[in-house]
């Protein structure tokens, strides 16, 4: 029948397709023009309209840098000359001459920059001013040597540095174009207080207070002055002297807490004020302040409590400091200050937990480091008996604090710390053996139960995909970033005009698209519109920021009128009812980016508890090896617990628990055999109960069948190792393993692998038994492989006649024929070669009859080599009896015959090759 359309209908269809193609072509051309304009217009704009002459090669140094080098060298030489004059040539002049020279030179050096600055010689004036500052230092030194030599050197240096600091500051303020005097005055201001304390004979505490006061003054300079060099110099001085003061306070908090605490608290107050005034430094400076507060209060607590309670005191201070993030007073602090204080408190708590970890390690790993024999009845004592018992208190307090925080990470930390507490409890108090073992088993049971049922621990935690309650800062930020209108907006556009959700794309506009007054501001077409409730950054005029397609001032990549890049062209209108991505309907939507799904709180908590339960189970079993009855009790309890998790659990925990239960069952069997006094080979035979049980369980427990059977197979391998010392028992174990594998092969999903495993085990059992009987005939080892292999190959050829004979019969024949051929060549008797020759002849005839290439080639090759072996002695005798000229003559005749019939021989060889190729 004819299914072609009528000409009129076909014409309509063709016109419609051409219209769609034309619309798509127009769209792509517009897109190409916009891309070319975006990519190449900046380059064209940067191209000058008139030819530019090539620039001369750059000099090795610019005039300004050469001038600076010359001025620096000149000032340095003048300074050296002034120092040499003051120290060496001073004594040759009288007091009047000395005063006149120093005053004249210093006055000239300090007044010369005024004239130089008026003439625009700023660098020269800077160099001369530096020389003048150095001369003022030399004036102060000379004054002390000549007129005030009886005064104390440190006291005079303190007063002189104060005077010089004031003078240099006044000089720099009078000549603001000079950059050196003001920073030099700041440097000189660092010395008066510390030198004055040293002159007065103050100790380390007084010196630290002087350094702290000076650092506070430096901080004031940083906060309330504008010149950048002055602020940098003052900041460096504040960091150096303030750090020294805080380090001294920390040292005093250990040796003299009541002296160090006020110093540390004062330093913390200074740091907090600086963090409040400078948000950029808030986090780092607040961390220093928080550590200082912890050191001060912790030192006071340490002096009032016994030594074992020192670390808990510091941890308590850290927890209080970390609670600033959630406390009511913390809401009024800047975010950076709260972050820094919380980080300092968290660091203190982390150090306290690190101090409390040795008992946990001793409780978890101590039983594994055995120093006594198994079932000896002797118990290895804990190695950390003298460790402070307050380590458990630290773990408990921190766990309670974390449990009060409704966050997943905090709940996981609390769970881990509770497990650590239960693990560390037997170590420090030195609990008896029975109590320790019971506590280990109870810890294992509790952890595994939580791993199966973690729901009670997830109460109060936010679910994945939900937004937690916003903090006051977040709410304030949201309020600030909301524009004056109530229109929802997309993600804020960055400096380059790129939206937070993706790169800038040209919009789709057309008659059917709503205008700005009819719809919310949106980003590029294909970018999802943000939730109306989400805050957005304000635009230039206070409007919510939109994508580059709607904001004319959204950045260089999205500029239209004011920028160098024009707006992208509009696309053709979309057909009614057509979606994005169809030909001729608009721009293609961007491909959504895959996002990592957040893990469920119950899953994470379950894994944390499960890991602790496994560690506790291993420790309990290792601890129970001291006593025979305890070993059976612990293995039975672990077997029951892991079986319960395998039954009630889900996912990977279920499979791991099932494997652990198999290992526990193997341990019970091994312990029972050891208790019965069985030898190793009998123990290996008993261990086969485990793989037999796993094969039975695998038939019913399908979700965990594969890992359970693999674990059972591993136990079976250990049984083989135990029975290897007795070949007879090894053969029995192999045979029983083959029976188990054959029983497993009954299941359809295991048939392919288990059947081969069973065949291999049976074959190995037969070989081991033959070896135990002293059989050396290779056919006894190869025929049990050849017969089943040929049967399998025959069945395969019946099912698939196109199967190659090499695949079906080649392995089975080669396993017997090749070892027998090797044995026949070394066998002096005639029976083996005769039987091998008859067998090879039968195989060759069968290959020729049924046109099977493998049988024909293998049988013929073995038959020829076997016949050559039998005829070789007679051939040697005949060759030895013939004249020596006869072999070359026969070889020559053969070559002549072959040469005369060369073409015929080639045709015969080709015919033979083709016949062999047609065989299967």
N, C-alpha and C positions, 0 to 999 in steps of 0.2 A: 504494500500500500504506500501511497505517496504522502509523507508527513510534512512537506514543504509548505511554507506560509504563502498566502496569496500575495501577489506583487504589491498591493496597496499596504497591507499590514507589514510586509518586510521593509518597504520604503520608510514607513513610520519608525520602525525599530532602528534602521540604519541612521536616520536623521537624529534620533534620540541619542544613540551612542556617539555620533560625531559631535553633538552639542556638549555632551559630558566631557569628551576629550578636549574640546576647545576650551571649556571652562577650566579644566585642570591645567591646560597649557598656559592660560592667562594667569592663573594663580601661581604657578611655578615661575613664570617670567617676572611677576611682581616680587616674589620672594627673592629671586636672584638679583634683581636690581637693588633691593634693599640691602642685601648682604654685601654686594659690591660697594655700595655707598658707605656702609659701616666700616668695611675693611680698608678701603683705599682713599677715602676723603682726607683723613688726617695726614697721610703721606703726601697727597697733592697740596694740601694747605701748607705743609712745611716746606714745599719746594719754592725757592725764591723766583720772582718773576724776571729777574735780570741776572746776567751771568756774574758769578762771584769769582774774584781773583783768588788763585791758590794762596793759602796762608804760608807765611815763612816758617821754616823749621823752628820748633820750640827750643828756647835756650835751656841750658842745663839748670839754671836757677833764675827765678823771677827777681826783678829789682827789689821787691819788698822783702823777700827772704834774704837776699844778699845784704840789704840794709840792716835787717835784724841781727844777722850774724856779726856784722861789723860793729854794731852798737853793743852787742853783748860782750864781744871780745874787748872792746875799749873800756866798758864799765868794769869788767873783771880785772883788767890790768890796773886801772886806777884804784880799785879797791885793794889789790895786792900792794900797790905802792903806798897807800895810806896806812895799811896795817904795818908794813915794814917801817915806815916813818915813825909810827907811834911806838912800836916795840923796840926799835934799834936806835934810831937817831934822836930819841927824846932827850937823852941825858946831855947832849951838847948845847942845849938852849936853856935859857933861864925861864923863870916862871911866867914872866910877862910875854916872852917870845912864844912860849908854848901856848898860852891862852890866846894870843893874837892869831897864831897860825891856825889852830883848831877852829876858833870862832870864824875866822875869815873863810877858811875852806868850806866848813859846814854851811855857813850862811850862803856862800856863793853856790854851793851844790843844791841847796834847797830853794833858792830864789831863781836860779837859772831856768827851771821848767816853766815858770810863769811866762817868761819872755818867749821861750820856745813854743809853748802852746799857742800864744797869740799869733805866731807866724806859721802855725799849722804843722810844726815839727813834733808830732806826738811821740813817735818812737824815740827820737833823740831826747826829748824831755823825760820819757819813761826811764831811759838808761841813766840820765843824770840824777833823777829822783831816787833811783835805787842806790846810787853812790852816796847821795845825801843821807839816806836811811842808815847805811852802813857806817857813815861817819858819825851819826848820832850815837850809835853803839860804842864806837871808839871814844867819843867824848865822855860817855858814861864810865867807860873803863879807865880813861885817863884821869877823870875826876876822882875816882876811888883810889887810884895809885898815888896821886899827888896830894890831894887835900883830905881825903877820908880813909886813909889807910888803916886807921884804928878800928873802924866799924866792922861788924861781922859781915863776912862775904855773902852768906845766903840772905841775910836781911837786906843788905844793900842791893843784891840782885833782884829781890822781890820788889823793893820800892822802885828801882830803876826800870824794871820791866813794866810796872804799872804806869810810870811816867811816860815811858816810850810808847806804850800802847795808846795812852790818851793823846800824846803828841802826834803820833802817826795817824790816828783816826781823825783828828782835827785837820791835819795836813791833807789827808785824802778827801775829806769832806769839802775843804776849800778848793781843791783841784779835782773835781769829779771825773775829769777826762783821763786821769792817771789810774791805771788798774792795779798797781802794786801796793800803794800805801795802806789802803783799807784792809786787804787780806793780811798784810804784814802786821797791822795793828791787832787783828784778831789772833794771830799767832802769838804775839807778845802778851796778849791778855790771858793766855793759858797758864802763864807762869806765876803771877803774883801770889795767889792763894796757896798752891802747893809749896812754893819756895818759902812763903811766910810760915807755914806749918812746920816745915823742916827746920827753919831758923829758930822757931820757938821750942823745938825739941818734942814735937808731937809724934805720936806713934803711928802705927798703921791705920788705926781707926780714924784718927784726926786727918791723916793724909787722904783717906778715902772720902771723908766728908768734904774736904776741900776740892777734891777732884769732882765729886758729885755736884757741888755748887757751881763750879766752873762749867761743867757739862750742861747744867740747867741754863746758865747764862748763854752758852753757845746755842742751846735750843731756842732761846728767846730771839737771838740774832737770826737764826734760820727762819723763824716764823714771822718776824716783823721787819725784815730788811728786804730790799729788792735786788741789789746787785748780785748776780749769779756767782762771781768768784768769792764774794764774802760769804754767801750761804754755803758754798761747797767747803770752804775752809772751816767755817764754824761747825758744819755737820761732821767733818772728819775729826775735829777736836772733841765734839760731843760724843762721838762713837768711841774714841780712844779713852778719854777720861771717864766717861760713864761706864764703859765696859770694865775698866780697872776698878772702879768703885763697886760695881756689882759683884765682880769676882772676889774682891776683898770681903764684901758682905757675905757672900756664900761661904768663904773660908771661915769667917767669924761665926756663922750660924752653927758650925760644928764645934769650934773651940770655945766661943763665948756667945751663946745665942742671944742673950739680952743686949749685947752690943751690936751684933750684926742685924737683928730684926729691924730696928728703926732705920738703919741705913738702907736695907733692902726695900722696906716699905716706901721710904722717901724716893728711892730710885724708881720704884714701880709707879708712884704717883706722877713723877716727871714724864715717864714713858707713856702713861695713859693720856696725859694732857697733850703730848705731842701727837699721839695717835688720833685723838679727837679732833685736833686742828688740821692734821694732814691725812686725809683719807687714803692717799696713795701709799703711805707707809703704815697704815693702821694695822694690818695683819702681822707684819714682822715685829713692829714695836710692841704690839699687844702680847705677842708670844713671850718676848723678853720680860714684860711687866708681869705676866702671869707666872712665869718661872720664878721671878723674884719674890712674888707673894707666897708661892708654895714653899720656897726655901725659907722665908722668914717665919711663917706660921708653923711649918713642919719642924724647924729648929726649936721653936719654943715648946712644941708638944714633945719633941724628943728629949728635951731637958727635964720634962716633968713626968715621964713614964719610964718603965724599965726598957732595957735595950731591945728586947724582942718585939716591943710595940712601936719601935721607931718607924719602920717601913709602913705599917698600917696607918700611922699618923700622917705620913706624907700622902698616902693613897687617899685618905679621907679629905685632906686639903685639895687634892687634885679633883676628886669627885665634886666637891663644893664649887670649885672654880668652873668645872665643865658644865655644871647645872645652870650657869649664867645664860646659856643658850635658851633654856626653857623657863627660867625664873621670870617673875613679873618685872623685876628691875632690869632684866636683860633686854626687855622689849624697848626700853628707852635708850639703849646704847646703840651707837652706829653698828652697822653690820660687820664692818671690818674689825672693830674692837671686840665684838662678841666672838667672831671667828678666831681671832688670835687668842683670846682668853680660853676658849674651849679647846683649842689645839694644845695650849700649854697644859691644861688640866688632863687632857687625854694622853699626852706624852708622859706625864707623871704617873698616871694609872697604868700605862703600858710598862713603864719601868718597874712598877710594883708587881705587876703580873709576871714579868720576867724573873723577878726575885723569887716569886712563889712557885715557879715551874719545876725546880729540882725534885720536890716530893712527888709531883705528878709523874715525872719521868721514872722515878724510882718505883712507884707503884705500878706503872704500866709495863716497864721493861725489866724491872728487877727480877721477876720470876724466870725470865728467859735466860738470864746469865746464871746458870746453875753451877754450884760448887760442890754439890753432894750427888750421890748415886740415886738413880730412880728407885723408888719404893724402899729407900733406906730408912725412912722414918725420921730422918734428920732434916731440919728446916734451916734454910739460909736466912739469917736475920737481915732486916732492912739496913741498907748502907747509910741512911741519913737519919739515924735516930736522934742525933744531936741537933738537927735542924729545927729552927724555931717553929713551934706549933701555930704561931699566928699566921703562917703562910695560908693555912686553911681559912682563917678569918678573912684574909685579903680576897681570896677567891670567892667566898660567900658574899662579901659586901659588894664587890664589883658585879657579881652575877645578879644580885638584887637590883642594883642601880640600872643595869642594862635591861632587865626584865620590865622596868617601868617605862621604857622608851618604846612607843608603838611603831617601831620600824623593823623590817625583816633582818637587817644586819645585826641590830641590837638583840633581837630575840635569838638569832643563831649564836651570837657570842655568849648570851646568858646560858643557853643550853650546853654549849661546850664547856663553860666554866663550872656548871653544876656537875657535869661528868668528871671534870678534872678534880673537883672537890671530893667526890666520892672515891676517886682513884687514889688521891693523896691522903685520905683519912687514915688508912692503916699504917702509914709510914712513920709519921712523926710521933704519935702516941705509942707506937709499938704494940699493936693489938695482937692477941693470940692467933695461932695458925687457923683454928676453926672459924673465928670471927672474921679474919681477913678473907678466907675463902668464901664464906657466906656473903660478905659484903661485895666481893667481886661478882658472884653469881647474881645477886640482887641488882647490881649495877647493869650487868648484861641484860637481865630480864627487863628492867625499866627502859633501857635505851632501845632495845628491839621492839618493845611495845609502842614506844613513841614513834619509832620508824614506821610502824604499821598504822597507827592511829594518831597522826600529828594534829588533828583538828583542834583539840583544846588549846594548843599553843599558838594557834593563828588568830585567836580572838583579839579584836582591836587592831589588826593589821590591815592596811589598805590593800585592796585586790589589784592584780595587774590590770593596767589600762585605766585605773581611776586616779584622779589627781588628789593628793593629800591636801589637807586644810592649809590654806595659804598663810604664811607668816605675816606679821604686821608690815614688814618691809615690802613683801610682795604685793600686799593690798595697796600700800601707798604708791608703789611703782605703777600698778595697774590704774590707779586713779589719775596719776600724773600723765600717763601716756594716752588717756582717752581724750579725744578731741572735743571741741565744743558742740559738735553735732552728735546725734545719736545713731549715725549710720555705721554699720559694721564695716570693717576694713580687713584687708588681707594682711599677711605678714609684712613687717616693716622692710622698706627697701634700704639696702646698704649704700655705702658711699659710691659704689660703682653702678648703682642702679639695678643691682641683682637682687631679686626677692629672696627671702629666707627659704622659700620652698623650691627654688630652682632658678636657672638662668633666665634672663630676659628673653621673651618671645614676642613677636608682633601679634597684635590682637586680631580677632575676627570681628569685623564690623560690617554692617549691612543694613538694609532697610528694616529687616525683621529684628535687629538687635535693639534692646532697650537702651535708651540714653542714660547719661549720668544721673539725670533727675528721676529716672524710673526704677533704678536698681542700685544696690549697694556698690561702693567702689570695689573694683576687683582687679586682680593682677592679670598676668598674661593668660590668654586663652589656653586651656588645658591645665592651668594651675588651680587646684581646689580652693574655693573661697573659704576663708578662715571662719571659725565659729564666731557668731556675733558677740558671744560673751567673752571672747579672748581679747585682751588689751592689745593695742597697736601703737606704734610710735607715731607721734604727731608729724604732720607734714610742715612745709615751710610757713604756711599760713594758719597753722593750728588745725588743719583738717587731718583726718586719719590718713596715714601713708598708704598709698596704693602701689601696684606694680608699675613697671616702667611703661606699660601701655597706656596708663591713665593719668600718670603724674608727669606734667611737663617739666618738672624740676627734680626728677628723681635721681639724677646722677649722670655721669658721662655716658654710660651705656644706654641710657633711656632718655636723653635730652631730645627736645624737638625744636623749640624756638630759640632758646638761649644757648644751646650747646652746638658742638660741631657736627653732631650726628642727627639727621632729620628723623622724623617718626617713620616707622615702617609702613608700607602701603597696605591698604585694606584689601581683604580677600573678597571674592565674589560672594553674593548672598547665598545662604544655604537654602536648599529646597525645603518646603514645608514637610515636617515629620522626619526629615533626615537628621541623623546624628553626626557627631564629629567623627572624622576619619574616613567618611565616604568620599568617593571622587567628586570633586567640584563642590564640596560642602563646607570647606574651611580648613584650617590648619589641623594637622594631626595632633592629638593629645599626647603629652609626654608619658613615657612608660613609667608606671609607679615604681618607686624604689622599694626593694624588700627591706622590711624592718624586723630586727630580731625580737621575737616574742619574749616577753618577760616570764620568768619561771614562777610557778605557783608557790606561795609561801609554804604550803604543806609539803610540797616536793622538796624544797630546799631544807626545811627543818627535818624532814624524814631522812635525808641523806646524811645530815650532820649527826643525828642520833644513831643512825645505822653504822656509821664509821666508828663512833665511840663504842657501840655494842660489840662490833667485831674485835676491836682492840681488847676490850674487857674480857671477851670470851677466850681469846688466845692467852691472855694473862692468867685467867682462872684455870685453864687446862694445864698450863705450864706449872702453876703453883700446886695443882693437885697431884702432880707426879711424885711428890714426896711420900705419899701414903697410897697403898693399893686401893683401899675402899674409897678414898677421896677421888682417885682417878676415875673409877667407874661412875661415881656420883656426878662429877663434873662433866664427863663425856656424855652421860645420859641427859643431864640438864641442858647442855648445849645442843645435843641432838634434838630434844623436844622443842627448844626455843626456835632453832633455825627451821625446823619443820613447820612450826606455827607461822613463822614469817613467810615461808614458801607457800603456805596454803592461803593465808590472809593478805599477803602483800601483793604488790603489782609491779610491773615493769622489771627493770634490771635487778632491783633488790630481791625480787622473787627468785630469779634464776641464780643469783649469787648465794642466797640462803639455801637453795636446794643443793647446790654444789657443796656448801659448807656442811650440810646435814649428811651428805654422802661421806665426806671426809671424817666427820665425827663417828659415823657408823663403822667406817674402816678402823678408826682408832679403838672403838669398843671391841671389835673382833680381834684386833692385834693384842689388846690388853688381856682379853679372855684367853687367847692362846698362850700368852706369856704367863698368866696366872696358872694355867694348867700344866705348865712345864713342857710344852710342845717344842720340838726342834724347828729349825728355820724352814725346812721343806714342808713340814706339816702345817706350819703357820701360813705359808704361801698357798697351800691347798685350801685352808680355811678362808683365806681372803677372797677366794672366788665367790663366796656368798654375796659379797658386795656387788660385783658386776651383775650377778644373776638377779639380785633384787632391783638394781637400777634398770635392767632390761624389762622386768615386770612392771616397775613404776612408769617407765617410759611409754608403755602401751596404753596407760590410762591418763597420766598427767601430761597431756600434749603441750601445754605452754612451756613447760620446763623440761620436756623430754630430751632434747638435744644436749643441753649442758649437763644434765644428770647422767646421761649415757656416756658422754665424753669423760666425765669425772670417774665413773665406774670403770671405763676402759683404762684410765691412768692407774687406778688401784689394781686392775688386773695385770698391768705391766710390772708393778711392784711385786705382785705375787710371782710372776715369772722370775724376777731377780732373786727372790727368796728360795725358789725351787731349783735354781740353776746348779747348785752344788750336787744334786742327785739327778742324773740323766733320766732315770726311770720316772721319778716324780715330775720332772720337767715335761716329759712326754705326756704324762697323765694330765698335768695342768693345761698343756696346750690343747689336748683333746677336749677337756671340759670347756675350755674357752671357745673352741670351735663349736661345741654344742650350744653354748649360750649365743654365739653369733648366728648360728643357724636358726635358733628360736627367734632371734630378733629379725631375721630375714623374712619371717612369715608376714610381717607387716609390710604393706605395699610401699610406704614412704622410705623404708630402710632396706628394701630388698636388694637394691643394686650394690650398695656398699657392704652390707652385712654378709651377703652371699660370698663375695670375694674374700672378705675377712675370714669367714668360716672355712672356705676352701684352703686359704693360706695356713690357717692354724692346724687344720687336719693334716695338711702336707708336712708342715714342720714337726708335728707330733710323730708322724710316720718316720720321718728322717731321723729324729732324735732317738726313736725306738730302735731303728736299724743300726744307728751308730752305737747305741748301748749294747746291742747284740754282737757287735764286731763285724758287721757286714760291710765289705769293701767293693762289692760288685756295683758298678754305676747304674745298671739297669734296674736294680732294686729301688733306687732313688728317683729315676727318671720316668719309669713306666707308670707309677701312680699319678704323675702329672700329665703324661702323654694321653692316656686313655680318656680322662675327663675332658681334656682340651679338645681332642678329636671329636668327642660326642657333642660338645658345645658348638664346634665348628660345623659339624654335620647339620645340627638343628638350625643354625643360622643360615646355612646355604639353602635349606628347605624353605625357610621363611623369606629369604632374599636371594633369589638365584643370581642376581647381578653382583653379589659380594665377591671380592677377590679371594682366590684360593690361598694367597699368601696371608691374608688376615684370618681366614677360617682354619686352615690346616698348617700353615707355616710354623707358628710357635710350637704347636704340639709335636710335630715331626722333628723339628730341630732340637728340642729338649732331649730326645732319646737318640737320634741318629748321630749327632755330632759327638757327644761324650762316648758313645759306643765305638765310633770310628777311631777316636783317640786311644781308647783302651785296646782296640784290635791291632793297631800298629805297634803296640808294645807287648802284646800277648804272644807268647811263644807257642801256645796251643792252636789247634785248628778249628775247635768248636765255635768259638766266638766269631772269627771271620766268616765261617760258613753260614752261621745263622744270620749274621748281619748282611751278608751278600744276598741271601734268600729274601730277607725282609726288604732290602733296598730294591731288589728286582720286582717284588710284588708292588711296591709303591710306584716304581717307574711304569709298570704295565697299567696300573690303575690310572695314573696320570695321563698316559697315552690314550687309554680307552675313553675316559671321561673328559679329555681335553682340559686338564687342570695343570696349570703351569708350575705351581709350587711343588706338586707331587713329582712331576716329570723331572724338573731340574734338581731338586733335592735328592730324589732316589737315584737318578742317573749319576750325579756327582759322587755320592757315597758309594754306589756300585763300582764306578770306575776306579776310585781311590782304593777300595777294598780289593778289587781284582789286581790292581797294580802292586799292592802290598804282597799278595799271594804269588804273583808271577815274578817279582823282583829277583829272588835268588836264582831262578832258572835263567832269567835274562842275563844276569851277570855271568853265569857259567857259560852260556852260549857265546856271549860277547868275548869272553876270555879265550874260548876255543877257536874262534874265527881268526883268519889272518888280519893283520892290522890295516891292510889297504882296503878291506871289504867295507867297513862302516863309511869311510868317505865316498866310496863308490856308490853305495846305496843312497847316501844323502844326495849325491849328484843326480842320480836317476830320479829320485823323488822330486827334486827341484825342476828337472826337465819336464817331468810329467805335469807338474802343477803349472809350469809356464806355458806348456802347449795347450792346456785346457783351462787357461786362466779365466776367460770370459764365462765358460760354463760353470766354473767353480764360484764365480761371483754371483751368477744367477741362482745357483743352489744355495749359497749363503743367504741371499735376499729372501728366497722362498722359505728357508728355514726360520729366518727371523720373523717373517710375516705370519707363519703358522704359530710360532710361539706367542706373538703379540695377540693373535686371535684367541688364544687360550685364556681362561680365567684363572 
